[in-house]
Amino acid sequence: MSIDTAKGILGDATVAELEAGLRGTVIRPDDADYDQARAVWNAAHDKHPALIVRCAGTADVMRAVEFARSQDLLVAVRGGSHSIAGFSTCDDGIVIDLSPMKGAVVDPVRRRVVAQTGMTWGDLDHETQAFGLAVTGGLVSSTGIAGFTLGGGVGWLVRRHGLASDNVTAAEVVTADGRVVRADRDENPELFWALRGGGGNFGVVTSLEYQLHPVGPQVLAGLIIYPLEQARQVVMGWRELTGNMPDELTTLINFTTAPTLPFLPAEVHGTRIVVLAGMYAGDPAAGEAAVAPLRTLGTPIADLMGPMPYTGMQTLLDPLWTAGAHNYFTSAFIEPSDAALDAVLRLHLTTPSPSSELHLHHLGGAFARVPAEATAFSQRDSSVLCNVIARSPDPTGFDARIAWARGAREEIARHGRGTMYVNFTGDAAEDKVRAAYPDAVHERLVRVKDAYDPTNLFRLNQNIRPSNAA
């Protein structure tokens, strides 16, 4: 559909009828706030939808889905709008924008929260930490809860409490035929299985119920920063420590470039460094013994590990990850052999920009104890997730940075089984989707897709194509 055709539809009485039945709002290309409304966090995706429906609640989502189906419009569903792979926006179609839907109800006795899916992790942490509770959330607080969770959800609580998706106890979903269904262990159990790792393939998830856990308000967390010349001894030492780390301690190593920040000496600004980040999700005093060996892997440039609010750790990286840059993320599950870690170290020396990074996330713990067949996220047997990030403040040179990230991912993946994290596949190509799911899991996901979205209305995602798709 062309923009001209889209504008024709927008002038139709059918759109006026849609708008009249909403509590939310409809934004058209000619509206003054259109450019602001169409923008997503990841500026690499500059799309022009025909229509943006800002939904105030589930009824609005139902009407938007019915309208999209009746007009044969391409559908993009937007929650937090990070849109790393560009799925929350589109050209000429309809954006179903959930961002106004930020309600949450916390039950501190049952340790549950029902959260609408326009919330970010900053929003949800604010609500749950009022009761000293939390669930595994994003490493940047502006991340939307929905896309993060539906693709798995790796965060600072992953070793203590598993993925975000492991903690989902129920979901409300608007399906492709406009129905509202509940998915939990007893009601629509196959849909419930598929939602926990299968992405946004099966409908518009309008709320998620999570199991919460006592966390904070103070935790032991932060960063220990080492110089490049100590990189190998740090990463090899870290690998040895991970074999005996308590579940309460989740760590990652970030191979990056030193930003211009006051706690770093001026002489290291702009140089390659190794950042060891971590959080102990327990008594901060007990955590001191667990993190002490991390301080002696080399001679730190800066040691910023200490007691802080849980919400402080959840927002610590926010200043480095503001909206408006161009981003490309890809990934590989690996085992941290000498060869694998040496490959990462070599690639660190080739990063094409200061904001291009490689992350090694230590998994295991509660993450690994979930049976592979329990959820659609079945990659439970690798101990490390490597994320490769290409980032640029503007389009200049961004294609070359993407090429670097793809090449780096291919080199690193040789040290694993070729599998990827569904939230960080980088591209929507079918081979990347298949790399996120074993064959049996993919076949089961196709059966769920056939049952809930047989026409592939929801295809802007890491798409599980229905069996009758061309």
C-alpha positions in Angstrom: 0.0 0.0 0.0 1.3 3.4 -0.9 1.2 6.5 1.3 -1.4 8.0 -1.1 -3.6 5.0 -0.8 -3.1 5.1 3.0 -4.2 8.7 3.1 -7.3 7.7 1.2 -8.1 5.1 3.8 -7.5 7.6 6.6 -10.1 9.9 5.1 -12.7 7.1 5.0 -15.7 7.0 7.2 -14.5 3.7 8.5 -11.6 5.5 10.3 -13.9 8.0 11.7 -16.0 5.2 13.0 -12.9 3.5 14.5 -11.9 6.7 16.2 -15.4 7.3 17.6 -15.3 4.0 19.3 -12.0 4.5 21.1 -11.1 5.9 24.5 -7.6 6.4 23.0 -6.6 8.4 20.0 -5.9 8.0 16.3 -2.9 9.8 14.8 -2.8 10.4 11.0 0.1 11.4 8.8 -1.2 15.0 8.6 -1.5 15.5 12.3 0.9 17.8 14.0 2.2 15.2 16.4 2.6 12.5 13.7 6.4 12.7 13.5 6.8 12.4 17.2 4.3 9.6 17.5 5.8 7.5 14.7 9.4 7.7 16.2 10.8 4.7 18.0 13.8 4.5 20.3 16.0 2.9 17.7 16.4 5.6 15.0 17.7 3.0 12.5 14.0 2.4 11.7 12.4 5.5 10.2 8.9 4.4 9.1 5.7 6.1 8.1 2.7 4.2 9.2 -0.7 5.1 7.7 -2.3 5.1 11.1 -1.2 5.1 14.7 -3.8 4.0 17.3 -2.9 4.9 20.8 -4.9 2.5 22.9 -6.3 3.3 26.3 -7.2 -0.2 27.1 -8.0 -3.7 25.9 -11.2 -2.6 24.2 -9.2 -0.2 22.0 -6.8 -3.0 21.1 -9.7 -5.2 20.0 -11.1 -2.4 17.8 -7.7 -1.7 16.3 -7.2 -5.4 15.4 -10.6 -5.7 13.9 -10.0 -2.6 11.8 -6.6 -3.8 10.6 -8.0 -7.1 9.6 -11.0 -5.6 7.8 -8.8 -3.2 5.9 -6.0 -5.7 5.2 -3.4 -3.5 6.9 0.1 -4.5 7.9 0.1 -4.5 11.8 2.9 -3.3 14.0 2.5 -3.6 17.8 4.3 -1.2 20.0 4.9 -1.4 23.7 8.1 0.3 25.0 9.2 1.1 21.4 12.8 0.1 21.7 12.3 -1.6 18.3 15.7 -3.1 18.1 14.8 -5.1 15.0 12.2 -2.5 13.8 9.1 -4.6 14.6 7.1 -1.8 16.4 6.7 0.4 13.4 6.0 0.0 9.6 5.4 1.8 6.4 1.8 2.3 5.3 0.3 0.0 7.9 -1.2 0.5 11.3 0.7 0.8 14.6 -1.2 -0.5 17.6 0.5 1.6 20.3 0.1 0.3 23.8 2.2 3.0 25.4 -0.7 4.7 27.2 -1.5 1.4 28.9 0.6 1.7 32.1 -1.6 0.3 34.8 -0.3 -2.2 37.3 -1.8 -3.9 40.4 0.6 -5.4 42.9 -0.6 -8.1 45.3 2.2 -8.1 47.9 0.7 -11.1 49.8 0.7 -13.4 46.8 3.7 -11.6 45.4 2.1 -11.1 42.0 1.6 -8.1 39.7 -0.7 -7.7 36.8 0.9 -5.2 34.5 -0.4 -3.6 31.3 2.0 -3.9 28.4 2.6 -0.3 27.7 4.9 -0.2 30.8 8.6 0.0 30.7 10.8 -1.7 33.3 11.3 1.7 35.0 7.5 1.9 35.3 7.1 -1.6 36.7 10.1 -1.5 39.1 8.6 1.7 40.5 5.4 -0.1 41.4 6.9 -3.4 42.7 9.8 -1.9 44.6 7.2 0.0 46.8 6.7 -3.5 48.3 10.3 -4.7 48.1 9.5 -7.0 45.2 10.8 -7.4 41.7 11.0 -9.7 38.7 13.8 -10.1 36.1 13.8 -6.9 34.1 15.8 -5.1 31.4 19.3 -3.8 31.8 18.0 -0.4 30.6 14.9 0.9 32.3 13.3 2.3 29.1 12.9 -1.2 27.8 9.3 -2.2 27.4 8.2 -5.1 29.5 6.3 -6.9 26.7 8.8 -7.5 23.9 11.5 -8.2 26.5 9.4 -10.8 28.3 7.8 -12.5 25.2 11.3 -13.2 23.8 12.7 -14.5 27.1 14.2 -11.6 29.1 17.8 -11.7 30.5 18.5 -9.3 33.3 20.2 -8.9 36.7 18.0 -11.5 38.4 18.3 -14.2 35.7 20.5 -16.5 37.8 18.5 -16.0 41.0 14.9 -16.0 39.5 15.2 -17.0 35.9 14.1 -15.2 32.8 11.3 -12.7 32.8 9.2 -15.2 30.8 9.9 -17.9 33.4 8.0 -15.7 35.9 4.9 -15.1 33.8 1.9 -16.8 35.4 -0.8 -15.5 33.0 -1.4 -13.3 30.0 -4.3 -11.5 28.4 -4.2 -11.7 24.6 -6.2 -10.1 21.8 -6.0 -12.7 19.0 -6.1 -12.1 15.3 -9.9 -12.6 15.2 -10.4 -9.9 17.8 -11.2 -12.2 20.7 -9.7 -11.7 24.2 -8.3 -14.8 25.8 -6.5 -15.6 28.9 -3.5 -17.9 28.8 -2.2 -19.7 31.8 -1.3 -23.2 32.9 -5.0 -24.3 32.8 -6.6 -22.0 30.2 -5.1 -22.0 26.7 -2.0 -23.9 28.0 -0.4 -24.2 24.5 -0.7 -20.5 24.0 0.8 -19.9 27.4 3.7 -22.2 26.6 4.3 -20.3 23.3 4.1 -16.8 24.7 7.0 -17.5 27.0 9.8 -17.2 24.4 7.8 -17.2 21.2 7.7 -13.5 20.8 4.7 -11.5 19.5 3.5 -14.1 17.0 0.2 -15.0 18.5 -1.7 -11.8 19.3 -1.5 -8.5 21.1 -0.6 -9.2 24.7 -2.4 -6.5 26.7 -1.3 -7.6 30.2 1.1 -9.9 31.9 0.9 -11.4 35.3 4.3 -12.0 37.0 5.4 -13.9 40.0 7.4 -11.4 42.1 10.3 -12.0 44.5 11.7 -10.2 47.5 14.5 -8.0 46.1 16.1 -4.9 47.6 15.5 -2.2 48.2 19.3 -2.3 48.7 21.5 -4.7 46.7 25.2 -5.1 46.2 25.8 -4.1 42.6 27.8 -1.9 40.2 30.8 -1.9 37.9 34.5 -2.9 38.1 36.5 -1.4 35.2 39.8 -2.9 34.0 42.3 -1.7 31.4 42.6 -3.4 28.0 46.1 -4.8 28.7 44.5 -6.9 31.5 41.6 -8.1 29.4 42.6 -11.7 29.0 43.5 -12.4 32.6 40.2 -10.7 33.7 38.0 -12.7 31.3 39.8 -16.0 32.0 39.7 -15.4 35.7 36.0 -14.5 35.5 35.3 -17.7 33.7 36.9 -19.7 36.5 34.9 -17.9 39.1 31.6 -18.5 37.3 31.9 -22.2 38.1 31.2 -21.6 41.8 29.2 -18.4 41.8 26.1 -18.4 44.0 22.8 -18.0 42.2 22.3 -14.6 43.8 25.2 -13.2 41.8 24.6 -12.4 38.1 27.5 -10.9 36.2 28.4 -9.8 32.7 31.6 -8.6 31.0 31.3 -5.7 28.6 34.1 -5.1 26.1 33.6 -1.4 25.4 35.3 2.0 25.0 35.7 4.2 28.1 33.2 7.1 28.0 34.0 10.6 29.2 32.8 10.2 32.7 34.2 11.9 35.9 34.9 8.6 37.8 37.3 7.5 35.0 40.8 9.1 34.7 41.1 11.4 31.7 43.9 9.3 30.2 41.6 6.3 29.6 38.7 8.3 28.0 38.2 6.9 24.5 40.4 3.8 25.1 39.2 0.2 25.0 38.4 -1.2 28.4 36.8 -4.2 30.1 33.8 -3.6 32.4 32.7 -6.3 34.8 29.2 -5.6 35.9 27.2 -7.5 38.4 24.5 -7.6 41.0 24.1 -9.8 44.1 20.4 -10.3 44.7 20.5 -11.0 48.4 21.7 -9.4 51.6 24.4 -6.9 50.5 26.6 -7.8 53.5 26.5 -11.5 52.5 27.3 -10.5 48.9 30.6 -8.9 49.8 32.3 -12.3 50.0 30.8 -13.3 46.7 32.0 -10.3 44.8 35.4 -10.0 46.5 37.2 -12.2 43.9 35.9 -10.0 41.1 37.9 -7.1 42.5 41.2 -9.0 42.2 41.1 -10.2 38.7 43.5 -7.4 37.8 44.2 -3.9 38.9 41.0 -1.9 38.4 40.9 1.5 36.9 37.8 2.1 39.0 35.8 0.0 41.4 32.2 1.1 41.6 30.7 -2.0 43.1 28.9 -1.4 46.4 25.5 -1.1 48.1 22.9 0.7 46.0 19.1 0.7 45.5 17.9 -2.0 43.2 16.3 0.7 41.0 19.7 2.4 40.9 21.2 -0.7 39.3 18.3 -1.0 36.9 18.9 2.6 35.7 22.7 2.7 36.0 23.2 2.3 32.2 20.4 4.6 31.1 22.6 7.7 30.4 24.6 5.6 27.8 21.5 4.2 26.1 19.3 7.2 25.2 16.8 7.3 22.3 17.7 8.5 18.9 20.8 6.5 18.0 21.0 3.8 15.3 21.3 0.3 16.9 21.8 -3.3 15.7 22.0 -6.2 18.2 22.8 -9.8 17.4 23.8 -12.7 19.6 25.1 -16.3 20.1 24.9 -18.8 22.9 28.4 -20.1 23.6 30.5 -22.1 26.0 33.4 -20.0 27.3 36.3 -22.1 26.0 39.8 -20.6 25.6 39.1 -20.4 21.9 35.8 -18.7 22.3 37.1 -16.1 24.8 40.1 -15.4 22.6 37.8 -14.8 19.7 35.9 -12.2 21.7 39.1 -10.6 22.8 40.3 -10.3 19.2 37.0 -8.9 18.1 37.1 -6.3 20.8 40.2 -4.9 19.1 38.2 -4.5 15.9 35.1 -2.7 17.2 34.3 0.0 14.6 33.1 2.7 16.9 33.2 3.6 20.6 29.6 2.6 21.1 30.1 -0.9 19.5 30.4 -3.5 22.2 30.5 -7.2 23.0 28.8 -8.5 26.1 29.2 -11.9 27.8 26.3 -12.7 30.1 26.8 -15.5 32.6 23.7 -17.7 32.8 23.1 -20.9 34.7 21.4 -21.0 38.1 17.6 -20.7 38.0 17.8 -20.0 34.3 19.3 -23.5 33.7 17.0 -25.4 36.0 13.8 -24.7 34.0 13.1 -27.8 31.9 13.7 -27.1 28.2 10.2 -28.3 27.3 8.5 -26.0 29.9 8.5 -22.9 27.7 9.2 -21.9 24.1 12.5 -20.5 25.3 14.4 -23.8 25.3 18.1 -22.7 25.1 18.9 -23.7 28.6 22.1 -25.6 28.2 24.6 -22.8 27.3 26.4 -21.1 30.2 27.1 -17.8 28.4 25.2 -15.5 26.1 27.3 -13.2 23.9 25.5 -10.1 22.6 27.2 -8.1 19.8 26.1 -4.5 19.6 26.6 -2.0 16.8 25.6 1.5 17.6 25.9 4.9 15.9 24.6 8.4 16.8 23.5 8.9 13.2 23.4 6.9 9.9 27.0 7.7 9.0 29.0 4.5 8.8 26.2 2.5 10.3 26.0 -0.1 7.5 29.7 -0.9 8.1 29.1 -1.3 11.8 26.2 -3.7 11.1 28.6 -5.7 8.8 31.1 -5.9 11.6 28.4 -7.1 14.1 27.2 -9.8 11.7 30.8 -11.0 11.1 31.6 -11.0 14.8 28.5 -13.0 15.5 29.4 -15.6 12.9 32.9 -16.0 14.3 31.7 -16.2 17.9 28.8 -18.7 17.0 31.4 -21.2 15.9 32.1 -21.8 19.6 28.6 -22.8 20.3 25.8 -24.6 18.7 24.8 -21.8 16.3 21.8 -20.8 18.5 20.7 -17.2 19.1 18.7 -15.3 21.6 15.3 -14.5 20.0 15.3 -10.9 21.3 18.7 -10.2 19.7 18.7 -11.9 16.3 19.4 -8.6 14.6 17.4 -9.5 11.4 14.0 -11.0 10.7 15.4 -13.5 8.2 14.0 -17.0 8.5 17.4 -18.6 9.2 17.8 -16.3 12.2 14.4 -17.3 13.6 15.3 -21.0 13.1 18.6 -20.4 15.0 16.5 -19.3 18.0 14.5 -22.5 18.2 15.3 -26.2 18.0 13.3 -28.0 15.3 10.8 -29.6 17.7 10.1 -26.3 19.4 9.6 -24.5 16.1 7.2 -27.2 14.9 5.2 -26.8 18.1 5.2 -23.0 17.7 3.8 -23.4 14.2 0.9 -25.4 15.5 0.1 -22.7 18.0 0.4 -20.1 15.3 -2.1 -22.1 13.1 -4.5 -22.1 16.0 -4.4 -18.4 16.9 -3.1 -16.5 13.8 -3.5 -18.7 10.8 -3.4 -15.8 8.3 -0.2 -14.4 9.9 -1.7 -11.0 10.7 1.0 -10.6 13.4 4.1 -11.1 11.2 6.2 -8.1 12.3 8.2 -10.1 14.7 10.7 -13.0 14.6 8.0 -14.6 12.6 6.7 -18.1 13.1 4.9 -18.6 9.8 1.7 -20.6 9.9 1.7 -23.9 8.0 -0.4 -22.5 5.2 1.8 -19.5 4.6 3.4 -19.2 1.1 
